[in-house]
Amino acid sequence: MSTTHDAEDARTTTTHGAGDARTTATTGPGPTALRPMADDLGLRDRCHGAAPLTARLEPWLEDVLARPDDLAAWLAEHGSPLNLLHPGAMEQNAEALLVAADAHDLDLGIFFARKANKGLAFVDEALRLGLGVDVASERELRQVLDRGVPAERIVLTAAVKSASLLDLAVRTRPTVALDNADELDALLLAAHDTPDPVPVALRLAPALGPDRPQTRFGLPADAWLRLVDRGGQAPGRGGGLTITGVHFHLDGYDAGERAVAIGQATELVDALRERGHRPAFVDIGGGIPMSYLDDGDEWERFWDAHRAALSGDGPPQTFGGHGLGFAVDDGRLRGRWGGYPYHQTGVRGAWLHGLLAHPVAPGGPTAADALRSRGLELRCEPGRSLLDGCGATVARVAFRKPRDDGSWLVGLEMNRTQCRTTSDDFLVDPLVVRPASADGGSPSPDPVADAAIEGHLVGAYCIERELLTWRRLRFPHGVAVGDLVVFPNTAGYLMHILESASHQIPLARNVVVGRDGVRPDPIDAAA
Ligand SMILES: *Cc1c(COP(=O)(O)O)cnc(C)c1O
């Protein structure tokens, strides 16, 4: 067994707070029961799913959760919700990948996919760690250059590249991942009078079999070779461009598919080298998996409970019977979860190890051999998995109200674009902490503040189904106005990829958690 697994295992975090041993009765104390001392409760005791999905927590977040009054003060100053950024875990996340590549005798270049979080603290940390940065737009590129990241450590993968972005790239010289013939022509135009050729990586759309729809990213190898061979206005032919590598980016997390893609990328490298070009790396893009949950059984039990609920055999797990991708059709439950696999086995280092040990074709060399035998550097562009453990989103409870089915709506000062990706839902249990300022601490009678309730989190957009998570949650010790709901591990995409300022509600502020409190991330001051 390689050391990669050890590197992953080393990131074991405390998963429970001090009150772990106490049972969280779902019925809880009645309205007249004595209010439990806040100190008696473990970090997770105030909220969990009807079928729990227990988040992995980094020590920095456990520390913050144990200081609810500080947290309340930060929200009082910066507003609700508040994004907490903490880049500390990036180092161990990157290290796991480096160790895996090293075990296969490969050099690995890690380029942090910045679109996963806009916080500049993560760019600064990538720079400090000697990582590169993958940028997806003109402003991302400008900001990353302004933070001092050298151009040779930047790859520009923007899916659409405007003329002004290409001009900036020609002037500042990051590696440009070229997607298509029109983009090639636009870059040749932008670069026609540069003294030094602009470094480009050809973006390959690998052929992954008849059942796999072609990726939108890149062109097939033969299409690239036709462009390279057309003479005159071709990449690497006097036109101001030089081919430095081959890149691809696939959706999903399948290591086997990526091994096949590496095989095709190395064949394209061979064909380019035969033509006198000198590509030196294969960049496998993003999609390196991570887990939000430690417990795979819990993940299975959640889906069992949810399917049972949809089939009428158990209590509801979601609001209004939302199927999370499943539906009852003709008496049979069909569908599949299309969102992020919140529990996965084989993440980061272990996943990369499996990929590199995988043959590029049946009976063929391993992906590692295919790269090593050609002296190629391996590059990757992790976004989400590099930010694992690097953030949380905190929002203040504004109201609680009962529904006529006995469940409750808990309204947060937050909207659903502030913890959401393009997939259906955030399936991890939020945590609830109670600062002294919460109304639960006031002498006026407030039975709900301490009584066990069940219900749903709703947000600020004026939409009937504005749910912050579809999952039904239990609050065994009640919810008070002023309680803080903490969505753990939101740095990768969840904070920013869909956030909107609709209703003229400002975007959430982003603060970096340090030893002495929080400081604003400079991104909120950027134009
Ligand atoms: C989004 C993206 C990434 C990052 O993907 P993750 O799944 O977050 O690792 C990397 N490269 C490219 C080109 C992307 O578009």
The ligand as a Tripos MOL2 file, in Angstrom:
@<TRIPOS>MOLECULE
LIG
   15    15     1     0     0
SMALL
NO_CHARGES

@<TRIPOS>ATOM
      1 C1        -14.3860   23.7390  -12.6530 C.3       1 LIG1
      2 C2        -13.0860   23.3430  -13.2180 C.ar      1 LIG1
      3 C3        -12.1090   22.7780  -12.4030 C.ar      1 LIG1
      4 C4        -12.3390   22.4350  -10.9530 C.3       1 LIG1
      5 O1        -13.1610   21.3240  -10.8200 O.3       1 LIG1
      6 P1        -13.3850   20.6350   -9.3820 P.3       1 LIG1
      7 O2        -14.4150   19.6230   -9.6380 O.co2     1 LIG1
      8 O3        -13.8040   21.6990   -8.4430 O.co2     1 LIG1
      9 O4        -12.0900   20.0360   -8.9800 O.co2     1 LIG1
     10 C5        -10.8770   22.5130  -12.9590 C.ar      1 LIG1
     11 N1        -10.6160   22.7740  -14.2670 N.ar      1 LIG1
     12 C6        -11.5390   23.3020  -15.0710 C.ar      1 LIG1
     13 C7        -11.1860   23.5590  -16.4910 C.3       1 LIG1
     14 C8        -12.8000   23.5990  -14.5920 C.ar      1 LIG1
     15 O5        -13.7250   24.1050  -15.4140 O.3       1 LIG1
@<TRIPOS>BOND
     1     1     2 1
     2     2     3 ar
     3     2    14 ar
     4     3     4 1
     5     3    10 ar
     6     4     5 1
     7     5     6 1
     8     6     7 2
     9     6     8 1
    10     6     9 1
    11    10    11 ar
    12    11    12 ar
    13    12    13 1
    14    12    14 ar
    15    14    15 1
@<TRIPOS>SUBSTRUCTURE
     1 LIG1         1 GROUP 0 **** ****
